[in-house]
Amino acid sequence: MSDLLDLGGKVALITGAGQNVGRQIALHFAAHRAAGVVVNDYFLDRAEAVANEIKNGGGKAIAVQADVTDLASVKEMVGKAEKAFGPIDVLVNNAGNSGADPDPDARKPFWETGPAAWDSFIRVNLYGVINCASACIPGMIERKGGRIITIISDAGRAGEAGLDVYSGAKAGAAGFMRAVARSLGRYQITANCVAIAATATPAIEARLQADPERAKKILEKYVIRRPGKPTDVANMVLFLASDASPWITGQTYPVNGGFTFAL
């Protein structure tokens, strides 16, 4: 029986893939025989470390530095990717949070700040998605096929106190993806989101370990009482990128340990 998750022949671009969830998605794709994995990060050394990890394991990868909030930078990245491996079949919009260079006031209540702080979230989580999609979609239309997967947050589905603008930006990215799905379905291009909750990156693990009582209260909100793992997210992204999901589009899949439920 053939492996439906085999990506043989597909070229994938993952933004923000120099660490954490993005890194694991890149490793998953390489392990399932992607024809080429384009590892993007704002910091080239991080992207190179992941690309080398893939190549050392026998996979094909390149590292490309680009700022997803800058359309010209994104188009240059896509050009480098296509020169190395050919047209992009899978785009994973993973770059997020408050960006590589956040405003120092980004974590304050939004009503105490202004557009400079808000832009820290909006530019990377919404415009970054739009920029990357606009650069990759024409080629997908020409070839009549493709997968676009955007990593959002449960903050974008349910809202998160203290992360108002971030929540709005992630919700905007999800709405954008639903519209893209409607626009591109006739070209056999699917567009979906994966909504994640607390995932055990080094920063989150350090916070949980530093305050066990607070960690216990946080994890009580999860039906499966642990933070997520990057592999939990990468498993769903791989499914949506593969030939196992050709008739799924315009959806948002929570991978959140039961933090919130969806119909």
C-alpha positions in Angstrom: 0.0 0.0 0.0 1.4 3.4 -0.9 2.2 6.0 1.7 -0.4 8.8 1.4 1.9 11.1 3.4 4.8 10.7 1.0 5.7 14.1 -0.4 7.9 12.7 -3.2 8.1 15.3 -6.0 6.8 18.2 -3.9 8.8 21.3 -3.1 7.9 23.0 0.1 8.6 26.5 1.5 8.2 26.9 5.3 8.5 30.4 6.8 9.9 31.0 10.2 11.4 27.5 10.1 14.7 28.2 11.9 13.4 26.9 15.2 10.5 25.3 17.2 7.4 24.4 15.2 8.7 25.5 11.9 11.8 23.5 12.3 9.8 20.4 13.0 7.6 20.9 10.0 10.7 21.2 7.8 12.1 18.0 9.3 8.8 16.2 8.9 8.6 17.2 5.2 12.2 16.0 4.6 11.5 12.7 6.3 8.5 12.2 4.0 10.6 12.6 0.9 9.9 16.2 -0.1 11.8 17.0 -3.4 13.2 20.1 -1.7 12.6 21.9 1.6 13.1 25.7 1.6 13.9 26.7 5.2 13.1 30.4 5.7 14.0 32.5 8.7 14.7 36.2 9.4 18.0 35.0 10.9 20.0 33.1 8.3 22.1 31.2 10.8 19.0 29.6 12.2 17.7 28.6 8.8 21.1 27.2 7.8 21.2 25.1 11.0 17.9 23.4 10.1 18.8 23.1 6.4 22.1 21.4 7.4 20.2 19.1 9.7 18.0 18.0 6.8 20.9 17.5 4.5 22.9 15.6 7.0 19.9 13.2 7.2 19.9 12.6 3.5 17.2 15.2 2.6 17.4 18.2 0.2 17.1 21.7 1.7 18.3 25.2 1.3 18.3 28.1 3.8 16.9 31.4 2.6 16.8 34.6 4.7 13.8 36.8 4.1 11.6 39.2 6.0 8.0 38.0 5.3 6.7 41.5 6.0 8.6 42.8 3.0 7.0 41.7 -0.3 10.2 42.4 -2.3 12.2 40.2 0.1 9.5 37.4 -0.2 9.6 37.5 -4.0 13.4 37.3 -4.0 13.1 34.3 -1.6 10.7 32.5 -3.9 13.0 33.2 -6.9 15.9 31.6 -5.0 13.7 28.6 -4.0 12.6 28.0 -7.6 16.1 28.3 -8.9 17.2 25.6 -6.4 14.4 23.1 -6.6 11.8 24.3 -9.1 8.2 25.6 -8.5 6.8 25.6 -5.0 4.1 23.1 -4.4 3.5 23.6 -0.7 3.6 26.9 1.2 3.5 26.8 5.0 3.0 30.2 6.6 4.5 29.6 10.0 6.4 32.9 10.8 4.4 34.7 13.5 4.3 36.0 17.1 5.5 39.6 17.2 8.0 39.3 14.5 11.8 39.3 14.5 12.1 42.9 15.7 9.0 43.6 17.9 8.1 47.0 19.2 9.1 47.2 22.9 5.5 48.1 23.8 4.0 45.2 21.8 3.0 43.3 25.0 1.3 46.3 26.7 -2.5 46.6 26.6 -3.2 47.8 23.1 -5.2 50.8 24.3 -2.0 52.1 26.0 0.0 51.8 22.8 -0.4 52.8 19.1 0.1 51.6 15.6 3.9 51.0 16.0 3.1 48.3 18.6 0.1 47.0 16.8 2.2 46.6 13.6 4.5 44.2 15.4 1.7 41.7 15.3 -0.2 42.7 12.2 2.7 42.8 9.8 4.1 39.4 10.4 0.8 37.5 11.2 -1.4 39.0 8.5 0.7 40.8 5.9 3.4 38.1 6.0 0.8 35.5 5.0 -0.6 37.7 2.3 2.9 38.4 0.9 3.9 34.8 0.8 0.7 33.7 -0.7 0.8 36.4 -3.4 4.3 35.3 -4.4 3.5 31.6 -4.6 -0.1 31.5 -5.9 0.6 32.4 -9.6 2.9 29.4 -10.1 0.4 27.1 -8.4 -2.4 28.4 -10.7 -0.2 27.8 -13.7 0.4 24.2 -12.7 -3.1 23.7 -11.5 -2.3 22.4 -8.0 -0.8 23.4 -4.7 -1.2 23.4 -0.9 -1.2 26.5 1.3 -1.2 26.0 5.1 -1.1 28.8 7.6 -0.3 28.4 11.3 -2.6 30.5 13.4 -3.4 30.4 17.1 -6.4 29.5 19.2 -6.2 33.2 20.1 -7.5 33.8 16.6 -10.4 31.5 17.1 -11.4 32.3 20.7 -9.6 35.5 21.6 -6.8 35.9 24.2 -6.9 38.5 26.9 -3.8 40.7 26.7 -3.1 39.6 23.1 -5.9 41.6 21.4 -4.1 42.7 18.3 -2.4 39.4 17.9 -5.7 37.6 18.1 -7.2 39.9 15.5 -4.2 39.4 13.2 -4.5 35.6 13.4 -8.2 35.7 12.9 -7.6 37.9 9.8 -5.1 35.4 8.5 -7.7 32.6 8.9 -10.4 34.7 7.1 -7.9 35.4 4.3 -7.2 31.7 3.9 -10.9 30.9 3.7 -11.3 33.5 0.9 -8.2 32.1 -0.9 -9.7 28.6 -0.7 -12.8 29.8 -2.4 -10.8 31.7 -5.1 -8.4 28.8 -5.9 -10.4 25.6 -5.5 -11.0 25.5 -9.2 -7.3 25.2 -9.7 -7.0 22.2 -7.4 -5.2 24.5 -4.8 -6.2 24.0 -1.2 -5.8 26.5 1.6 -6.2 25.6 5.3 -5.2 26.7 8.8 -3.8 24.9 11.8 -4.7 26.6 15.1 -2.3 25.9 17.9 -2.3 26.5 21.6 0.6 26.4 24.1 3.4 24.5 22.5 6.5 23.3 24.3 9.1 25.6 22.8 12.1 26.3 25.0 10.6 29.7 26.0 7.3 28.3 27.1 8.9 25.3 28.8 11.1 27.7 30.8 8.1 29.7 31.9 6.2 26.6 33.0 9.1 25.2 34.9 9.8 28.5 36.6 6.4 28.6 38.2 4.9 25.1 38.8 1.7 26.4 40.4 1.0 28.7 37.5 1.9 25.9 35.1 -0.7 23.6 36.8 -3.4 26.2 36.5 -2.6 26.8 32.8 -2.6 23.1 32.0 -5.9 22.5 33.8 -7.5 24.3 30.9 -6.4 21.6 28.6 -8.3 18.3 28.3 -5.0 16.6 27.5 -3.0 18.0 30.4 0.3 18.8 28.7 1.5 21.5 26.4 1.7 20.6 22.8 4.8 19.3 21.1 6.1 20.6 17.7 5.5 17.1 16.4 1.8 17.4 17.2 1.6 20.4 14.9 3.9 19.0 12.2 1.8 15.9 11.9 -1.3 17.9 11.0 0.6 20.1 8.6 2.1 17.1 6.9 -1.4 15.6 6.4 -2.7 18.8 4.9 0.3 19.1 2.6 0.0 15.5 1.4 -2.1 13.6 -1.1 -4.2 12.4 1.8 -6.2 15.7 1.9 -7.1 16.7 -1.7 -10.8 17.5 -0.8 -10.1 19.5 2.3 -10.0 23.3 2.0 -11.0 26.4 3.7 -10.8 24.8 7.1 -9.2 25.6 10.4 -8.0 22.6 12.4 -7.3 23.1 16.1 -4.3 21.2 17.4 -4.6 22.3 21.0 -5.0 19.4 23.4 -8.6 20.3 24.0 -8.0 23.9 25.1 -11.0 24.9 22.9 -13.3 22.7 20.9 -14.6 23.2 17.3 -17.7 21.9 15.6 
